[in-house]
Amino acid sequence: MSEEKKETNGAPATEAKPAAGSKDVHRLTLDGREFVLVGTAHISRQSTELVRRVIEEEKPDTVCVELDERRYETISNPNQWEKLNLLEVIKKKQLPTLVVQLILSSYQKRMGEQLGVLPGTELLEATKAATEQGIPFELCDRDVGITLKRAWRNTGFFKRMWLLSSVLASIFEPAEVSEEQIQEIKDQDALSEMLKEIGEAAPTMKGALIDERDQYMAEKIRAARGDKVVAVVGAGHVQGMIEHLREDRKTDVETLEELPPPSHFWRNVGVAIPLLIIGSLVYIGYTKGFDQAMSNLWFWVLVNSIPTALGACIALAHPLVILAAFLVAPFTSLTPVVGAGMVTAFLQAWLKPPRVYELEKAGEDLTKFTHWWTNRLLRVFLTFFLPGFLGAIATWVGVTKILNSAAG
């Protein structure tokens, strides 16, 4: 195979070209080292077979896999749900991330079940093949939690709503796909068009979900040991990684692991609301009398407590959780640190902890509307979102009423 040489900051590199036998395998030689990138579809049986064949034939010094520690534990340990500490997840404010992960994995699993292969099988197969050959393997992807948080925080409000509606729509839509369609997705032209559409719809989201991970994984495989490295990654990352390596771009992976600070606007809103409410009540008491101040205070209490408790009722939460929602809502609405949904979800998980089989079935139950109320894990999700959502609306109603009363 002829090789077209390029200069990259003084270091010769060959063009990445399909390896013999498969257009999904690309070689790149840089500074005397050889990188073999295998582009896969995460629910394709053919990809699983290709990964094993490439590793056995190439016998690299290191195998890099598009997994992080969390995802590797998930697909390699079928009993990982038994170790889930839901209370700790809620305390660390990771419940929304867990929901999104569950929705995405559920959608991918439904497609995989039609083809007789579980999502991520080819990635796990890469680690198994490497171990059998006595080859060390490295997990080269960024932590999925960091990726989701960077995508979320770098995306505006309306794009977030678009993302949420798209994700929610994917829960109940049929996931029917054939091997031929998967191959079309893997095709470079179709893939480029798909990524282009994502970039046009939500460029900051594409940046965190795809572009940043291209850079991150390229740096990880560049840092891998040995003169020959095989990298097993989703087909959507191959071209970006090749360009990053070929052009000898350098990226500090630590900067890609940092979380952007919360929006100054929402942080200021979180501080302003309690000051506005307390200040307005004091002002009303001073200018209009104690009775008017107490009337507005009771309005604030009830307008927050009733909708929040109603949300817990709709979620069929434990009676004590409903009572707690009613009691804490007027206070949690005054602090940006702890929301009512966090309190109700924590209590629900503590009083009615999900059973192991419910954790394992959560992905399947996710697609059945009524099962959201019968599966205890999904009911915790409902107990988090419904009180929080209705409580947030009620808070703005209360703020508007009290500010109008102070101004009137």
N, C-alpha and C positions, 0 to 999 in steps of 0.2 A: 504493500500500500504506500503510495507516494505521500509525502508529508510536506505541507506548505508552511514554511517557517515564518514566525513573527517575532519582532523584538518587543519585549515588555520590560521597560526600565533596564535595558541591557541584558536581560535574561531571555534566551531563545525559548519559544514555546510553539508547539505544533497546534495546528487547527484541530478542534475536536471533531472527529468523524465517526460515523457509525462503525462499530466493530463488525468483523465478518460474522455472518450468521443471524444478526438481529439488528434492526434499525433502532431498537430501544436501548442499545448499549453503545456508549460513546467513550472514546479514548482522548486523553489530553496529556501531553508530555510537557513538563515545566521544570526547569533547572535540573534536568537529569532524572526527575521522578515521574512516574506514570500514574495517572488517575483514570480509573475506569468507572464511569457513572452509569448505573443501571436505572432507567426510568420505568416506574411501575404504576399500575392501577391497584389501589389498595383492596379491591374485591375481585381480582382476576386470578383464575387458576393458572393461566398461562404465565402471568408474572411470577407466581410462586415457583413454577418449574424453571423459568429462566434464571431466577436469582440463584438457585442451587447450582445450576449448570455452570454459570459464570464463575462462581466462587471455586467450584471444584476444578475447573479448567485453568483459571488464572493463577490460583494459589498465591494470593497477595500476602503482603506482610501484615496488613491490617484491613479489617472490614468495618466501614462506618455505616450506620443505619439511621434513617430518619425517625428516631424515637427520642423522647426524653425519659427521665427516670420514672415519672408518673405513668406515662403511656406504656412503657415497657412492663411495669409491674401489672398494669391492667390486663394486657393481652397474654402475658406469660403465666399469670396466676389466676386461674378461674375462680378461686375462693377469695379474691382480694376484697370483695364486698364485706366479708366477715370482719375485716380490719377497719372499716370505715367508722370514724368517730364523728358522727353527725353533729354532736354538740360542739366539738372543736371547730368543725367547718363553719358553723353558724357564728361562733365567737370571732373567728378570723374574717368574717364577712365574705366568705367564699361560696355561699349558697347559690347566688346567681351564676357564678362560673360553673358550678357543678351542674346546674340545670341546663346550661347551654351545651356543656360537654355531653350530657346524657341525651339531649335532643339530637345532636349531630351524630353521635355514635349509634343511636337508635336508627336513624335514617340510613346510615351506611350499612348497618347490620341487616336491615330488611332487604337491601339490594343484594348483599352478599349471600343471604340465605337462598335466594332464587338461583344462585349459581353454584351453590354447594361449597362456598368458601367464606370464612369469617373475615371481617375487615382487619387489615393489618397482618394477615397470615404470611404474606411474602416477607414482611419485615422480621417477624419471628423466625421464619424459615432461614433468613440470612444469619441470624445469631446461632441457630442450631447447626447450620452447615459449617460456619466458621469454627464452632466448638469441636465438631467432629473432625475437622481438618487440623485442629491444633493451632488455629489462627486467632489472635486476639481480636475482639470486636469492641467498638466504641459507639456510644449513643451520641449523635451529633446534632440533635435538634434542640431548640430552645424550649424551656419549660412551657407547657401549654397554657398554664395560668397566666404567665407573664404575657404571652402572645395575645390572649383574649383581652387582658386588661389594657394593653397598649392599643389594641384596635379600638376598644370601647372609649378610652379617654381621649384618643386623638380624633374621634368622630363627633360631628356636631349633633345637636338634638334631633333634627329631622331625619338625618341619616341613621341615627340610632333607632328611630321609630320604624324606618324602612327595614332595618336589619331585624328588629323584633318581629315585625309582621311577616317577613320572609321565613324566619326560623319557625314561627308558630304555624305558618301555612304548611311547612314541610312535615309537621308532625302527622297530619291526617291525610296527606296526599299519598296515593299509591306509589310505591318505589319499584317500578318495573323497568328492568334494563336487561339487555342481552349482551353476550360477549362481543358481538359486532359493534354495539353502541359504545362499549367500553373501549374498544380499539379505536373508534372514531374520536373519543375524548382524548385518547393518548396521542392521536395524530397531531403533529406539530402545528399545522395550519389551524385546525379546529381549536386546539388548546390556546394558541396565541389570540384567536378571536374571542374566546371565552374570557381570558385574562384582561383583554382590552376592554370588554364590556364591564367587568368588575371595576377596573380602574376608572372608567368614565362615570359609573354610578356612585362609587365611594372610593376615591383615590387614597384617602388616609387609611381606610380599612385594608385595601389591597397592599398598602405599604407595610402594615404590621403583619398581615397574614401570609404574604407571599414574598415581597421584595426583601424585607428585613431578614426573613428566614433563609432566603437564598444566600445573602451575605453571611449570615451566622453559620450556616452549614458549610459554606465554602471555606470559611476560616477554620472551622473545626477539622475538615478533612485535610486542609493544608498543614495543620498542626499534628496530624496523625503520624504515627511512627512508621518508618520503612520507606523503601524506594517505590513500592507498588501498593496503591490503595484502591480498594473497590468500595464505592459508595452506592448504597441502595436507597433511592429516594423516589418520591412521587414524581410522575412524569412532568407535572406542572412546574417543578423546580429545576429541572435539568438545564434548560437554556440559560436561565439567570445565573446559575452556579458556574456554568461554563464561561460565560462572559466575565464574571467576577474573577475567576481564576486566570483566564487567558490574558486579561488586561492588567493582571497583577495589582488589582485594587487591594488596599489594606483597610480593614475595618476593626475597630476595637470592640470585641464581643461584649465586654463589660458594659459599654454604653447601650448596647442592644438589650441588656438584661435589666436596665433601669426602668422604673415606672415613672411616667410623666406626672408632675404634681397635679392635684385636683384643680379644676377650673377656679380662677380667682373670683369669677362672677358668682358661682354657686356657693363658694366658701363665704363670700361676703353676704350673700342672701341668708345663709345659715346663721350668721352672726347677727344680721340686721333684724330678722323676724322676732326673736325674743326681746330685743331692745325696743322695737316698735310696739309690741304688744304691751310690755310692762310699762313703757313710757306713756303710751296712750291711755292705759287704765289709770295711771297716776294723774295724768292731765285731766281726764274726765272727772275723776274724784275731786280734783282741785277746783275745776271750773263749773261743774254741773252737780256736784254733790255725791255723797257716799252711795246713795241708792242707785244712781245711774252707773256708777263704777261697778257695783256688785251685779247689776243686771247684765252688763257687758261681760263680766267675768263668768257668770253662769252660762251665758250664750257661748263663750269660748269653750267652756268645759263640755257642754252638751253637744255642740256642733262637731267637736273632735271625737268625743267618746262614742256617740251613737253610731256613726258610719264605720268607725274602726271595729267596734263590737259586731256590727252587722256583717262586715267582711269576714270576721272569725266565724260567725254563724253560718254564712254561705259555704265556708270551707268545712263545715261540720267539725269544727275544732272541739276539744275537750271543754266541758262547762267551765272549768277553772281558767282555761285560756280565754274564753269569751269574757269572763269577769275581769281578768287581768287586762284585756284589750280595752275595756271600758275605763278602767282605773288609770292606766298609764298614758293613754292617748293625749290628754291635755298637757302632759309634761314632756313626752317624747317629741311632740310637735314643736317644742321650744328649743330642742337641741339637735344639732346636725350630726352628733356623734352616734347616738343610739336611736333607731327608728322603732315605731310600734311593731312593724313586721318582724324585726329581729327578735324582739321580746316574745311575741306570740309564737314564732317558729321554734325558739329555744325551749319554751315551756311545753309546746306540743311534742317535740322530739323527746323531751325528758319524761313526760307523762305517758306518752304512747310511742315508745321507740319502735322503729320499723323492724320487722323480723327479717332474718337472713333471706328467706325465700322471696320476700317482697322487694328486697334490695336487688336480688338477682333478676327479678321479673320487671323491674321498673322500666327498662327500655321498651319491653313489649307492652306493658300497661299504658305507657305514655301515649300510644297511638289510639287508645280506646277512651273516649271522653268520660264515660261513667267510672272508669277504673281510677281516675284521679282522686275519687273520694273513697275508694276501697283499699287502695294501696297506701300504706302508712307513710312511706317516703314521699309519694306524690302529694299526700294530704299535708305534709309539712311544707312543701312548696306552696300549696294553696294558702296555707296559714301564714306564710310569709308575704305573698304578693297581694292577696285580697285586702287584708287589713291595712297594709301599707299604701296601696293604691287609693282606696276609698278615704283613708286618713289624710293623704296628701291633698286630695281635692277639698276635703272638709277644712283643712288648715287655711287654704287660700280664701275660702268663703268666710272663715272667721276673721282673718286679717282684714279683708275688705270691709266687713261689717263694723269692726272696732275702729278702723281708721276713719270711716265715714262718720261714725258717732262722735269721734274726737273733733273732726273738722266741722260738723254740723252745728 
